[in-house]
Amino acid sequence: MKYFSFRLLWLFLVIGSVALCAYSIAPIYDKWVNTPTITSIATTNYAIWNIHFPAVTICSNNKVVGRQFRAAIRKKP
């Protein structure tokens, strides 16, 4: 009887988890179906310079030694 009650408990937990998951996913799926994401520009007559791209910053992980930096600045090309 002890094993039957554990199995019954696990069955309810698994079924409850699946039901909660389905309940959580349903609104997200509905939004995905009703409002699709547009990933292309409708016209090809749009100048590329009118599209605002985000700024790109590249941060180096190399540490700068102040003394060497100042020496490089003073050095004439």
Protein Blocks (a to p, Z undefined) as FASTA:
>chain_A
ZZmmmmmmmmmmmmmmmmmmmmmmmmmmmmmmmmccdfbdfbfkbcfklpccdddddddf
bdcdfklmmmmmmpcZZ
